[in-house]
Amino acid sequence: MEADYEVIIVGCGPAGLAAGLYAARSGLKVLLLGNEAAGGYMRGIEKVENYPGFPDGVSGAKLGLEMMKQAMKYGLQFKLAKVEEIELKNDYKIIKATLIKAGETEEVSYVTKTVIMAGGAHPKKLGVPGENEFAGKGVSYCGVCDAPQFTERVVAVAGGGDAGLTEALYLTRLASEIIIIELMPQLTASKILQDRVFANPKIKTCCGTRVEAITGDDQVRELDLFDVSTSEKTKLPVGGVLVRIGLEPNTSYLEGLLPLDSEGYVLVNEELATSIPGIFAAGDIRHGSARQIATAVGDGVTAALSADRLINLKY
């Protein structure tokens, strides 16, 4: 069996793009498969303020595009595709994917020596009545993407971490009022974001509170809330709700192939290698990730260097 590529990277977020850059610069034949444009989840961040080298911040979309351009300069190949399955064949890996081109799809397979899993994660759902029913009708998981639908509305943001507060601050441009709902007794975001939120007159916070249901007619109209300390139940009139309560790894197709932790994240060693030789994991998809753009980039570099060493030793 001959390999089509020496490295195939699954996922086009910061981990995948960094891996692509380093693997391609090492002279390897590299293919990156992503089911969205360059940047992945990072594309939905309006302004990244904590990535080194950008003192005034940079949009996630721009950062992703520049990373992709840099990697392709050294020979990285990119295909828009959704990976469906990975099959092991002796020392090789067969990647089965659905190729997306000009609005049409095609089932394809690629043979590779090594794989770097960098498919990232997706926003968790609240898992409450009405959430699925009102998806796209006031329930959103990306404030930057869906901001126009919240113009002059009262909007609830479920989640008091960095992602929730960042999105809440962005939505103040269009929404009339933002109410941050956090299950914990206090917000969990970084201090700089909390300071900005508390200083913004458009934003209110409601901690120690759980969203129990989302109701409405043709769109979201109200939230059923539960106070965890008093057990009091209340209703909150809103025109929309943005859910930012954490992430879940994109690993459903890896179950049974790779060891995963209890939450579905890929288990790796210090070289970001999995228990299957030739398969690595980097970024938000792996167990123990710090879930930051900067650390995802570092993961991508580490995984690419590890893959390069393995290829030079084994093939």
Buried (B, 14 or more C-beta within 10 A) or exposed (E): EEBBBBBBBBBBBBBBBBBBBBBBBBEBBBBBBBBBBBBBBBBBBBBBEEBEEBEEEBBBBBBBBBBBEBBBEBBBBBBBBBBEEBEEEEEBBBBBBBBBEEEEEEEBEBBBBBBBBBBBBEBBBBEBEBBEEBBEBBBBBBBBEBBEBBEEBBBBBBBBBBBBBBBBBBBBEBBEBBBBBBBEEEBBBBEEBBEBBEEEEBBBBBBBBBBBBBBBEEBBBBBBBBBEEEEEEEEBEBBBBBBBBBBBBBBEBBEEBBEBEEEBBBBBEEEBBBEBEBBBBBBBBBBEBEBBBEBBBBBBBBBBBBBBEBBEEEE
